[in-house]
Amino acid sequence: MRCALRRELIALVCGAVALPHAVAAQGAVKRPLVFVLSTYPTDNIDSFLQALREHGRIDSQNIQVEIRISAGERELSDLAEKLVRLKPDVIVVTNYAAAVILRQVTATIPIVCTRIDLVDSELIASLSRPGGNVTGVAFAAEGIPAKQLQLLREMKPNLSRAGVIVVVSERMSAIHRQRAEAAAATIGVTLVAVEVRTRDDLESAFGALTESRAEALLDLPSDLIFTERSNIAARALAARLPSIFSVRPMVAAGGLMSYGTEGQWRYRRAASFVDRILGGADPAIVPVEIPTKFELVINLKTTRALGLEVPPSLLARADEVIE
Protein backbone atom coordinates (compact mmCIF):
# COMPACT_ATOMS: atom_id res chain seq x y z
CA MET A 1 0.00 0.00 0.00
CA ARG A 2 2.71 2.43 1.01
CA CYS A 3 4.69 1.53 -2.14
CA ALA A 4 1.65 2.12 -4.33
CA LEU A 5 0.93 5.43 -2.60
CA ARG A 6 4.55 6.44 -2.99
CA ARG A 7 4.44 5.60 -6.73
CA GLU A 8 1.29 7.66 -7.17
CA LEU A 9 2.87 10.59 -5.33
CA ILE A 10 6.00 10.43 -7.50
CA ALA A 11 3.84 10.26 -10.63
CA LEU A 12 1.82 13.26 -9.43
CA VAL A 13 4.94 15.31 -8.67
CA CYS A 14 6.58 14.36 -11.96
CA GLY A 15 3.42 15.20 -13.81
CA ALA A 16 3.27 18.59 -12.11
CA VAL A 17 6.85 19.26 -13.14
CA ALA A 18 6.41 18.01 -16.70
CA LEU A 19 3.13 19.80 -17.31
CA PRO A 20 4.53 23.34 -17.69
CA HIS A 21 7.11 22.04 -20.18
CA ALA A 22 4.40 20.30 -22.17
CA VAL A 23 2.27 23.44 -22.17
CA ALA A 24 5.29 25.53 -23.16
CA ALA A 25 6.05 23.16 -26.00
CA GLN A 26 2.45 23.32 -27.21
CA GLY A 27 2.47 27.10 -27.00
CA ALA A 28 5.88 27.60 -28.61
CA VAL A 29 5.84 29.80 -31.70
CA LYS A 30 7.68 28.43 -34.71
CA ARG A 31 10.38 30.83 -35.93
CA PRO A 32 10.17 31.71 -39.64
CA LEU A 33 12.92 29.93 -41.58
CA VAL A 34 14.84 31.92 -44.19
CA PHE A 35 17.49 30.41 -46.43
CA VAL A 36 20.13 32.49 -48.23
CA LEU A 37 21.40 30.58 -51.27
CA SER A 38 24.50 31.68 -53.18
CA THR A 39 27.10 30.16 -55.48
CA TYR A 40 29.92 32.04 -53.75
CA PRO A 41 30.75 33.31 -50.25
CA THR A 42 29.75 36.92 -49.70
CA ASP A 43 30.72 39.62 -47.23
CA ASN A 44 27.24 41.16 -47.38
CA ILE A 45 25.42 38.70 -45.12
CA ASP A 46 26.13 40.93 -42.11
CA SER A 47 24.36 43.80 -43.89
CA PHE A 48 21.40 41.50 -44.53
CA LEU A 49 21.19 40.40 -40.89
CA GLN A 50 21.58 43.97 -39.64
CA ALA A 51 18.76 45.16 -41.87
CA LEU A 52 16.56 42.33 -40.61
CA ARG A 53 17.31 43.42 -37.03
CA GLU A 54 16.21 46.95 -37.93
CA HIS A 55 12.89 45.43 -38.96
CA GLY A 56 12.67 43.69 -35.61
CA ARG A 57 13.60 40.27 -36.95
CA ILE A 58 16.56 38.93 -34.97
CA ASP A 59 18.34 35.79 -36.10
CA SER A 60 18.07 32.86 -33.64
CA GLN A 61 15.48 34.74 -31.60
CA ASN A 62 12.35 35.36 -33.65
CA ILE A 63 13.67 34.25 -37.04
CA GLN A 64 16.07 31.54 -38.23
CA VAL A 65 18.47 32.42 -41.05
CA GLU A 66 20.50 29.67 -42.69
CA ILE A 67 23.24 30.30 -45.28
CA ARG A 68 23.87 27.77 -48.02
CA ILE A 69 26.79 28.06 -50.47
CA SER A 70 26.95 25.97 -53.63
CA ALA A 71 30.27 25.30 -55.35
CA GLY A 72 28.67 26.10 -58.70
CA GLU A 73 25.64 25.71 -60.90
CA ARG A 74 26.04 21.93 -61.13
CA GLU A 75 25.27 21.55 -57.44
CA LEU A 76 22.44 24.07 -57.42
CA SER A 77 19.68 21.71 -58.57
CA ASP A 78 20.29 19.18 -55.80
CA LEU A 79 20.70 21.89 -53.18
CA ALA A 80 17.56 23.71 -54.35
CA GLU A 81 15.50 20.53 -54.03
CA LYS A 82 16.86 19.88 -50.52
CA LEU A 83 16.02 23.41 -49.39
CA VAL A 84 12.50 23.25 -50.77
CA ARG A 85 11.84 19.97 -48.95
CA LEU A 86 12.63 21.78 -45.67
CA LYS A 87 9.71 24.15 -46.40
CA PRO A 88 11.32 27.50 -45.54
CA ASP A 89 9.18 30.61 -45.36
CA VAL A 90 11.41 32.56 -47.77
CA ILE A 91 14.51 31.81 -49.85
CA VAL A 92 16.90 34.65 -50.71
CA VAL A 93 19.07 34.05 -53.78
CA THR A 94 22.07 36.15 -54.80
CA ASN A 95 22.29 35.37 -58.50
CA TYR A 96 20.24 34.65 -61.57
CA ALA A 97 21.16 30.97 -61.92
CA ALA A 98 19.99 30.10 -58.42
CA ALA A 99 16.73 31.97 -58.92
CA VAL A 100 15.92 30.16 -62.16
CA ILE A 101 16.66 26.71 -60.71
CA LEU A 102 14.63 27.39 -57.57
CA ARG A 103 11.73 28.70 -59.65
CA GLN A 104 11.71 25.39 -61.50
CA VAL A 105 11.61 23.47 -58.21
CA THR A 106 8.92 25.50 -56.43
CA ALA A 107 6.15 27.81 -57.53
CA THR A 108 4.90 28.48 -54.01
CA ILE A 109 7.79 29.28 -51.66
CA PRO A 110 8.57 33.02 -51.91
CA ILE A 111 11.93 33.76 -53.55
CA VAL A 112 13.68 37.11 -53.04
CA CYS A 113 16.38 37.71 -55.62
CA THR A 114 19.09 40.34 -55.27
CA ARG A 115 19.78 40.28 -59.03
CA ILE A 116 16.72 40.01 -61.25
CA ASP A 117 17.66 40.81 -64.83
CA LEU A 118 15.23 43.22 -66.45
CA VAL A 119 15.35 41.60 -69.90
CA ASP A 120 14.44 38.15 -68.64
CA SER A 121 10.81 37.03 -68.48
CA GLU A 122 11.51 33.60 -67.03
CA LEU A 123 11.32 34.85 -63.46
CA ILE A 124 8.79 37.66 -63.50
CA ALA A 125 5.84 38.79 -65.61
CA SER A 126 6.53 42.49 -65.08
CA LEU A 127 8.33 44.84 -62.73
CA SER A 128 5.16 46.20 -61.15
CA ARG A 129 3.45 42.80 -60.77
CA PRO A 130 5.96 39.92 -60.82
CA GLY A 131 3.05 37.51 -60.98
CA GLY A 132 4.62 34.46 -59.33
CA ASN A 133 6.69 33.64 -56.29
CA VAL A 134 9.79 35.68 -57.29
CA THR A 135 10.45 39.33 -56.50
CA GLY A 136 13.39 41.43 -55.33
CA VAL A 137 15.92 43.88 -56.72
CA ALA A 138 16.73 44.36 -60.41
CA PHE A 139 20.35 43.80 -61.37
CA ALA A 140 21.02 47.10 -63.13
CA ALA A 141 19.40 49.94 -64.99
CA GLU A 142 19.69 50.29 -68.74
CA GLY A 143 22.77 52.12 -69.98
CA ILE A 144 25.30 50.67 -67.51
CA PRO A 145 27.62 49.18 -70.20
CA ALA A 146 27.67 52.48 -72.10
CA LYS A 147 28.51 54.36 -68.91
CA GLN A 148 31.28 51.90 -68.10
CA LEU A 149 32.79 52.30 -71.58
CA GLN A 150 32.66 56.07 -71.23
CA LEU A 151 34.50 55.82 -67.91
CA LEU A 152 37.16 53.65 -69.53
CA ARG A 153 37.51 56.24 -72.27
CA GLU A 154 37.99 58.99 -69.70
CA MET A 155 40.84 56.94 -68.26
CA LYS A 156 42.16 56.02 -71.69
CA PRO A 157 40.97 58.72 -74.16
CA ASN A 158 42.10 56.93 -77.33
CA LEU A 159 40.30 53.70 -76.47
CA SER A 160 38.99 52.03 -79.62
CA ARG A 161 38.95 48.28 -78.79
CA ALA A 162 37.60 46.78 -75.54
CA GLY A 163 37.70 43.10 -74.65
CA VAL A 164 34.98 41.09 -72.92
CA ILE A 165 35.07 37.57 -71.52
CA VAL A 166 31.88 35.64 -72.30
CA VAL A 167 31.17 32.70 -69.99
CA VAL A 168 29.20 30.51 -72.38
CA SER A 169 28.13 28.16 -69.57
CA GLU A 170 26.16 31.04 -68.00
CA ARG A 171 23.10 32.23 -69.89
CA MET A 172 23.17 35.77 -68.56
CA SER A 173 26.74 36.29 -69.76
CA ALA A 174 25.46 36.06 -73.34
CA ILE A 175 22.69 38.54 -72.62
CA HIS A 176 25.15 41.01 -71.10
CA ARG A 177 27.34 40.55 -74.17
CA GLN A 178 24.49 41.73 -76.41
CA ARG A 179 24.02 44.81 -74.24
CA ALA A 180 27.73 45.58 -74.29
CA GLU A 181 27.91 45.21 -78.08
CA ALA A 182 25.00 47.61 -78.53
CA ALA A 183 26.58 50.11 -76.13
CA ALA A 184 29.97 49.89 -77.81
CA ALA A 185 28.44 50.54 -81.23
CA THR A 186 26.86 53.78 -80.03
CA ILE A 187 30.18 55.28 -78.94
CA GLY A 188 32.41 53.88 -81.65
CA VAL A 189 34.26 51.22 -79.66
CA THR A 190 34.95 47.79 -81.18
CA LEU A 191 34.15 44.94 -78.81
CA VAL A 192 36.50 41.95 -78.83
CA ALA A 193 34.78 38.90 -77.33
CA VAL A 194 36.48 35.70 -76.17
CA GLU A 195 34.53 32.72 -74.86
CA VAL A 196 35.32 30.55 -71.83
CA ARG A 197 33.58 27.75 -69.98
CA THR A 198 35.70 27.22 -66.88
CA ARG A 199 38.54 28.88 -64.98
CA ASP A 200 40.97 26.69 -66.95
CA ASP A 201 40.14 28.71 -70.06
CA LEU A 202 41.10 32.08 -68.57
CA GLU A 203 44.79 31.94 -69.48
CA SER A 204 44.07 31.35 -73.16
CA ALA A 205 41.30 33.97 -73.03
CA PHE A 206 43.73 36.70 -72.03
CA GLY A 207 46.13 35.47 -74.68
CA ALA A 208 43.35 35.88 -77.24
CA LEU A 209 42.59 39.39 -75.98
CA THR A 210 46.25 40.35 -76.41
CA GLU A 211 46.37 38.90 -79.92
CA SER A 212 43.19 40.80 -80.80
CA ARG A 213 44.82 44.08 -79.66
CA ALA A 214 42.24 44.76 -76.97
CA GLU A 215 43.09 47.97 -75.11
CA ALA A 216 40.87 47.52 -72.05
CA LEU A 217 38.62 44.96 -70.34
CA LEU A 218 34.89 45.50 -69.90
CA ASP A 219 33.07 43.35 -67.36
CA LEU A 220 30.25 41.02 -68.32
CA PRO A 221 28.73 40.12 -64.91
CA SER A 222 29.26 36.42 -64.26
CA ASP A 223 29.54 34.04 -61.32
CA LEU A 224 32.79 32.66 -62.75
CA ILE A 225 34.31 36.12 -63.19
CA PHE A 226 33.33 37.10 -59.65
CA THR A 227 34.65 33.90 -58.12
CA GLU A 228 37.92 34.30 -60.04
CA ARG A 229 38.17 38.05 -59.37
CA SER A 230 41.74 38.00 -58.02
CA ASN A 231 42.84 35.85 -60.95
CA ILE A 232 41.04 38.09 -63.45
CA ALA A 233 42.46 41.28 -61.94
CA ALA A 234 46.01 39.89 -61.95
CA ARG A 235 45.76 38.72 -65.56
CA ALA A 236 44.29 42.04 -66.68
CA LEU A 237 47.16 43.86 -65.01
CA ALA A 238 49.75 41.52 -66.56
CA ALA A 239 48.18 42.11 -69.97
CA ARG A 240 48.25 45.89 -69.36
CA LEU A 241 44.48 46.13 -69.73
CA PRO A 242 42.63 48.85 -67.80
CA SER A 243 39.50 47.13 -66.47
CA ILE A 244 36.06 48.17 -65.31
CA PHE A 245 33.60 45.95 -63.46
CA SER A 246 30.10 46.15 -62.00
CA VAL A 247 30.85 45.51 -58.33
CA ARG A 248 33.34 46.83 -55.79
CA PRO A 249 34.90 43.47 -54.76
CA MET A 250 36.41 43.21 -58.24
CA VAL A 251 38.26 46.49 -57.63
CA ALA A 252 39.27 45.48 -54.12
CA ALA A 253 40.81 42.39 -55.74
CA GLY A 254 42.93 44.58 -58.03
CA GLY A 255 40.65 45.69 -60.85
CA LEU A 256 40.98 49.29 -62.01
CA MET A 257 37.42 50.59 -61.63
CA SER A 258 33.86 49.53 -60.93
CA TYR A 259 30.56 51.21 -61.68
CA GLY A 260 27.28 49.69 -60.53
CA THR A 261 24.98 49.24 -57.58
CA GLU A 262 26.53 48.77 -54.17
CA GLY A 263 26.33 45.19 -52.86
CA GLN A 264 25.42 45.99 -49.26
CA TRP A 265 22.49 48.06 -50.49
CA ARG A 266 21.15 45.04 -52.40
CA TYR A 267 21.27 42.84 -49.33
CA ARG A 268 19.63 45.48 -47.17
CA ARG A 269 16.83 45.80 -49.68
CA ALA A 270 16.50 42.00 -49.78
CA ALA A 271 15.95 42.08 -46.02
CA SER A 272 13.14 44.57 -46.54
CA PHE A 273 11.47 42.22 -49.03
CA VAL A 274 11.81 39.33 -46.57
CA ASP A 275 10.22 41.39 -43.81
CA ARG A 276 7.27 42.32 -46.02
CA ILE A 277 6.69 38.73 -47.13
CA LEU A 278 6.91 37.36 -43.59
CA GLY A 279 4.39 40.03 -42.68
CA GLY A 280 1.93 38.57 -45.17
CA ALA A 281 2.75 40.31 -48.46
CA ASP A 282 2.25 38.28 -51.63
CA PRO A 283 5.44 38.23 -53.76
CA ALA A 284 3.26 38.11 -56.88
CA ILE A 285 2.22 41.72 -56.28
CA VAL A 286 5.34 43.10 -54.55
CA PRO A 287 7.02 45.25 -57.26
CA VAL A 288 10.61 44.58 -58.26
CA GLU A 289 12.82 47.43 -57.12
CA ILE A 290 15.02 49.19 -59.68
CA PRO A 291 18.35 50.58 -58.40
CA THR A 292 18.62 54.34 -58.60
CA LYS A 293 22.01 54.91 -56.98
CA PHE A 294 25.28 53.76 -58.50
CA GLU A 295 28.81 54.00 -57.17
CA LEU A 296 32.15 54.56 -58.84
CA VAL A 297 35.19 52.95 -57.21
CA ILE A 298 38.78 53.46 -58.39
CA ASN A 299 41.88 51.53 -57.38
CA LEU A 300 44.83 53.98 -57.39
CA LYS A 301 47.39 51.23 -56.86
CA THR A 302 46.25 49.55 -60.07
CA THR A 303 46.20 52.91 -61.83
CA ARG A 304 49.85 53.49 -60.96
CA ALA A 305 50.81 49.93 -61.94
CA LEU A 306 49.29 50.53 -65.38
CA GLY A 307 51.09 53.86 -65.73
CA LEU A 308 47.82 55.79 -65.95
CA GLU A 309 46.75 59.07 -64.39
CA VAL A 310 43.22 59.54 -63.15
CA PRO A 311 41.72 62.75 -64.57
CA PRO A 312 40.86 65.11 -61.69
CA SER A 313 37.24 65.31 -62.88
CA LEU A 314 36.94 61.52 -62.70
CA LEU A 315 38.63 61.36 -59.30
CA ALA A 316 36.23 63.98 -57.97
CA ARG A 317 33.23 61.86 -59.01
CA ALA A 318 34.50 58.69 -57.35
CA ASP A 319 32.48 57.42 -54.40
CA GLU A 320 35.50 55.53 -53.10
CA VAL A 321 39.20 55.52 -53.89
CA ILE A 322 41.22 52.46 -52.90
CA GLU A 323 44.84 53.40 -52.20
VOPAKOL-315745 format. One record per atom (N, C-alpha, C): residue in one letter; x, y, z. Coordinates in steps of 0.02 Angstrom, whole numbers, plus 50000, padded with zeros to 5 digits. Example, Ala and Ser with C-alpha at 12.3 -4.5 7.8 and 13.67 -1.06 7.14 Angstrom:
REM VOPAKOL-315745
A506604971650390A506154977550390A506604983550390S506424988850354S506844994750357S506455000250394
REM end
This chain:
REM VOPAKOL-315745
M500414994050000M500005000050000M500435006250000R500915006350048R501355012250051R501745013049986C501975007349957C502355007749893C501915010549838A501285008249836A500825010649784A500705018049792L500595020149856L500475027149870L501075031349850R501665028549866R502285032249851R502355033049774R502185027649737R502225028049664R501745033249636E501155033549664E500655038349641E500885045449656L501195046349715L501435053049734L501995055249687I502455050549672I503005052249625I502725054049557A502235050049534A501925051349468A501595058149468L501255059949524L500915066349528L501415072149526V501965071349565V502475076649567V502795077349498C502975071549468C503295071849402C502825074949351G502195073149356G501715076049310G501655083549318A501685085849382A501635092949395A502235096649366V502825093249370V503425096349343V503425096349267A503185090749238A503215090149165A502685094349131L502125095549166L501565099049135L501755105849106P502095110249144P502275116749116P502685116149052H503145111149051H503555110248991H503125108148932A502645103748946A502205101548892A501795107348865V501535111448912V501145117248892V501565122148853A502195123048877A502645127748842A502785125348772A502885118548766A503025115848700A502435116848654Q501825115748681Q501235116648640Q501135123948620G501345128448664G501245135548650G501815138848615A502355135048601A502945138048569A502775140448498V503035146148481V502925149048415V503505147148369K503335144248312K503845142248264K504175148448233R504835148548234R505195154148204R505185153548127P505055158848091P505095158548018P505795156547996L505825152147947L506465149747921L506625153047855V507205156147851V507425159647791V508095156747768F508125154447707F508755152047679F509045157547634V509705158247636V510065162547588V510495157747547L510365157547482L510705152947437L511145156847388S511785155047385S512255158447341S512735153347312T513045155147256T513555150847226T514255153147245Y514305158047289Y514965160247313Y514895163547381P515405163247422P515385166647487P515315174147477T514965177347521T514875184647515T514995188047582D515245194147578D515365198147639D514755202147658N514205201547620N513625205847631N513095202847676I513215196747700I512715193547744I512605197647807D513145200547834D513075204647894D512595210547882S512635213547823S512185219047805S511465216547803F511375210547777F510705207547773F510425206347843L510825203547887L510595202047955L510465208447995Q510895213447984Q510795219848018Q510145223147996A510005222947931A509385225847906A508775222147933L508835215547939L508285211747970L508175213848042R508725214848079R508655217148148R508305223848152E508435228248104E508115234748103E507365234148091H507165228548061H506455227148052H506165223148110G506575222148161G506335218448220G506385210948214R506745208548163R506805201348152R507535199448168I507615196148225I508285194648251I508435187248243D508985185848208D509175178948195D509275175048260S509005169048261S509045164348318S508595166348377Q508225171848368Q507745173748420Q507035173148394N506855177348345N506175176848318N506185175248243I506775173448217I506845171348148I507465166848143Q507465162148098Q508045157748089Q508305158748018V508925161048013V509235162147947V509785157047937E509755153447882E510255148347865E510585150147799I511245149947796I511625151547736I511835145047702R511735144647637R511945138847599R512345141247538I512955138547531I513395140347476I513495134247431S513365135247367S513475129947318S514145131147283A514485125847267A515135126547233A515055128647160G514455128547134G514345130547065G513655128447042E513495129946980E512825128646955E512655121146955R513155116846947R513025109646943R512715107047008E512895110047064E512635107847128E511985111247147L511805116447110L511225120447129L510575116447128S510475112247078S509845108547072S509725104147133D510225100347152D510145095947210D510035100047274L510415105347281L510355109447341L509675112947343A509445115247285A508785118547283A508235113847304E508255107647280E507755102747298E507775101147373K508365100747402K508435099447474K508135105147515L508275111347493L508015117147530L507255117347527V506975116047470V506255116247461V505915111047505R506215105147511R505925099847553R505895101947626L506325106547647L506315108947716L505775114147729K505435116247676K504865120747680K505025127347716P505525131047692P505665137547723P505115142547706D505095147947744D504595153147732D504795157647674V505445158747666V505715162847612V506405160147594I506575160647529I507255159147508I507535165247473V508115167647496V508455173247464V509005170547419V509025172647357V509545170347311V509945176347286T510595175247276T511035180847260T511245181047187N510985176547146N511155176847075N510585173947033Y510645175246969Y510125173246922Y510045165746917A510615162146913A510585154846904A510205151546960A510345153547022A510005150547079A509255152047078A509075158047057A508365159947054A507995155747003V508295154746944V507965150846892V507865143646914I508385140646943I508335133646964I507815132847020L507815137347067L507325137047121L506615137847095R506535142347047R505875143547018R505605137246983Q506065133246957Q505865126946925Q505665121746977V505935122347037V505805117447090V505175119047129T505055125547139T504465127547178T504125133647148A503475133447147A503075139147123A502695142247181T502825139947242T502455142447299T502875145847352I503475143347366I503895146447417I504155153147391P504055158647428P504285165147404P505045165347395I505255168247339I505975168847323I506125176247315V506615178647353V506845185547348V507525185447315C507575188647258C508195188547219C508535195447222T509185195447234T509555201747237T509775204047168R509665199647116R509895201447049R509405198646997I508845202046989I508365200146938I508535204046875D508665200546820D508835204146759D508205206646724L508215212946704L507625216146677L507405213346610V507865210446572V507685208046505V507415200946507D507425197846564D507225190746568D506515190146592S506105186146557S505405185146576S505295178346609E505835174646620E505755168046649E505595168346723L505775173746755L505665174346827L505055178546845I504935183846808I504395188346825I503985190146763A503355191846775A502925194046720A503035201346703S503135205346755S503265212546746S503575215246810L503865221146805L504165224246863L503645226046916S503085228746895S502585231046942S502195225346974R502085219946936R501735214046962R502105207746939P502575205446979P502985199646959P502575193546940G502005192646973G501525187646951G501645180446974G502185179247010G502315172347033G502565172447105N503065168547118N503345168247185N504035171447190V504245175247137V504895178447136V504815186047134T505185189447177T505225196747175T505915198647202G506055205047207G506695207147234G506965213347200V507625213547190V507965219447164V508225217947093A508115222647047A508375221846980A509125222446980F509455219046932F510185219046931F510475225846915A510235229046863A510515235546844A510015239146800A510115245746795A509705249746751A510005249446681E509595251246631E509845251446563E510405256746558G510865255646513G511385260646501G512025259646540I512055254446584I512655253446624I513265251846581P513225247346531P513815245946490P514075252146454A513625256346429A513835262446395A514205267046443K513935267646504K514255271846555K514945269146573Q515005262546579Q515645259546595Q516165260746539L515945260246477L516395261546421L516615268846420Q516165273246436Q516335280446438Q516845281846493L516775278346550L517255279146605L517945276546584L517955270946549L518585268346523L518905273346475R518495276446435R518765281246386R519025287546421E518725289346477E519005295046515E519695293246542M519775286946562M520425284746587M520925283646530K520665281646473K521085280146415K520745283346354P520865289846342P520495293646292P520495290746222N521015287346202N521055284646133N520785277546127L520415275346177L520155268546177L519725267246115S519895262046078S519495260246019S519295252846019R519635248646059R519485241446061R519465239146134A518885236446155A518805233946223A518645226546221G518965222746264G518855215546267G518325213746319V517965208246306V517495205446354V517595197946356I517495195146415I517535187946424I516835185246432V516625181046385V515945178246385V515965171146415V515625170146470V515585163546501V514995159846469V515135155646421V514605152546381V514195147546422S514445145446479S514065140846521S513565144546565E513555151146562E513085155246600E512655159246552R512015158046553R511555161146506R511585168846507M511615171646567M511595178946572M512215182246544S512765178646541S513375181546512S513255183346439A512895179046403A512735180346333A512275186346326I511805187046371I511345192746369I511725199246382H512175199146431H512575205046445H513035206746386R513255201646351R513675202746291R513285206846239Q512655205046228Q512245208646180Q512175216046200R512075217146264R512015224146288R512665227946277A513225224646293A513865227946286A514015229446212E513845224946167E513955226146096E513545232046071A512925232446093A512505238146073A512775244646101A513015244546164A513295250646194A513935252746159A514355247946143A514985249446109A514875252646041A514365250146005A514225252745938A514015260045941T513675262045994T513435268945998T513985273946010I514555271646039I515095276446053I515725274946012G515655270645963G516215269445917G516775265345945V516625260645990V517135256146017V517005249145989T517535245945965T517475239045941T517545234246000L517065229546004L517075224746059L517405218246036V517905216046073V518255209846058V518025204646110A517665199446088A517395194546133A517775187946130V517945185246188V518245178546191V517805174346237E517725168046220E517275163646257E517645158746301V517385157646361V517665152746408V517095148746438R517275142946465R516795138746501R516975137946575T517625137146588T517855136146656T518465140546669R518685140546732R519275144446751R519895142246713D519905135946689D520485133546653D520575136946585D520045140246562D520075143646497D520315150846502L520405153346563L520555160446571L521235162346544E521725158146552E522395159746526E522385160746451S522075156146415S522035156846342S521595162646322A521095164246364A520655169846348A521045176446348F521475177346397F521865183546399F522385183646343G522625177746324G523075177446266G522715179646203A522075177546196A521685179446138A521535186946138L521425189746197L521305197046201L521925200846179T522505198546200T523125201846180T523225201346104E523115195446076E523195194546004E522695198745965S522115200045994S521595204045960S521695211545971R522235213446005R522415220446017R521885224146058A521585220546105A521125223846152A521515228846194E521215234546207E521555239946244E521275240746315A520745237246331A520435237646397A519985231646406L519755230546468L519315224846483L518665227446513L518115225646481L517445227546505L517125221446537D516835222346595D516535216746632D515875214646603L515785208146595L515125205146584L514965201346648P514495203746690P514375200646755P514275193146749S514625189446791S514635182146787S514855179246854D514565173546873D514775170246934D515505168046929L515705165546871L516405163346863L516885169246870I516725174746837I517165180646840I517215183046913F516655183246948F516675185547017F517085180847061T516965174447053T517335169547094T518085169947081E518265171247018E518965171546998E519225178746996R518945183147037R519095190247032R519835191847041S520165188647089S520875190047099S521275187747039N521095182047012N521425179246953N521315183846892I520695186046884I520525190546828I520905197146833A520895200046893A521235206446903A521985205846890A522295200546913A523015199446902A523165198546829R522765194846793R522885193646722R522775199946681A522265203946700A522145210246666A522735214946675L523015215046736L523585219346749L524195217046710A524305210446709A524885207646672A524825209046598A524205209246572A524095210646501A524055218046487R524145222146539R524135229546532R523445231946508L522925228846534L522245230646514L521885234446570P521745240846562P521325244246610P520645240746612S520365239746671S519755235746677S519215239546715I518595238146696I518035240946734I517525235346746F517265235146807F516805229846827F516165232846855S515705228446875S515055230846900S515005231046976V515475227847010V515425227547083V516105229147116R516085232047175R516675234247210R517175228647225P516955222547246P517455217347262P517945215947206M517745217147144M518205216047088M518775221147090V518625227247113V519135232447118V519575231247180A519255229147234A519645227447294A520135221847280A519965217547231A520415212047213A520965214147166G520935220447142G521465222947099G521235225647032G520585225447018G520325228546958G520415236046959L520375239246902L520495246546900L519895250546926M519305249046900M518715252946919M518105248446923S517585250946956S516935247746954S516405253146952Y515855251546917Y515285256046916Y514655251746916G514255252446968G513645248446974G513325249647041T512835245547057T512495246247121T512915243147176E512865246047234E513265243947292E512975237547322G513395232547335G513175226047357G512805226147423Q513045229847472Q512715230047537Q512005232747531W511925237647487W511255240347476W510785234947452R510995230647406R510585225247380R510355220547436Y510815218847480Y510645214247534Y510185217547585R510265223947596R509825227447642R509115227747613R509075228847547R508415229047516R508105222047517A508515216947508A508255210047511A507935208747579A508255211247632A507985210447699A507295213847705S507215219447672S506575222947673S506035218747639F506215215547583F505735211147549F505545205247593V506045202347626V505915196647671V505425198747726D505545204547755D505115207047809D504395207847785R504315210547726R503635211647699R503285204947687I503655200147659I503345193647643I503175189947707L503615190047757L503455186847820L502865190247855G502775196547838G502205200147866G501555198847829G501585194747777G500975192847741G500915195247670A501415199047645A501385201647577A501465195947526D501105196447472D501125191447418D501665193447368P502185189247358P502725191247312P502475192547241A501905189647223A501635190647156A501455197847142I501315201647195I501115208647186I501595213547220V502165211147243V502675215547272V503145217747216P503135224047195P503515226247137P504265225147144V504575223347089V505305222947087V505595229947092E506115230647132E506415237247144E506995238447095I506985244147063I507515246047016I508025250447051P508665248747048P509185252947080P509185259947051T509285264847093T509315271747070T509985275047088K510365271847131K511015274647151K511575269847130F512085272747099F512645268847075F513295271847103E513785267647113E514405270047142E514995268647095L515465273347096L516075272847058L516655271747107V517025266347097V517605264747140V518225264347096I518765267347118I519395267347080I519955264747124N520365260447096N520945257747131N521575261447108L521845265847150L522415269947130L523055265747123K523115260547163K523695256247157K523735253047088T523155250747063T523125247846997T523245253146943T522995259046956T523105264546909T523845265946900R524205266246955R524925267546952R525295261746918A525085255546933A525405249646903A525325249546827L524775252446803L524645252746731L524955258946699G525245263246740G525555269346714G525045274446691L524455274346721L523915279046703L523845284546755E523555290046734E523385295446780E522625296346780V522335296746838V521615297746843V521465305146831P521055306846782P520865313846772P520545316646835P520715322646854P520435325546916P519675325446916S519355326546859S518625326646856S518345319646872L518695314446851L518475307646865L518585305946939L519155308046965L519315306847035L518815310247081A518595316247061A518115319947101A517435316547104R517265312747052R516625309347050R516625302547084A517205300147102A517255293447132A516925293347202D516545288147214D516245287147280D516745284247329E517235280647303E517755277647345E518395277047304V518945278447337V519605277647305V520005272847349I520215267247319I520615262347355I521345263847343E521705265147397E522425267047390E522855260947379
REM end
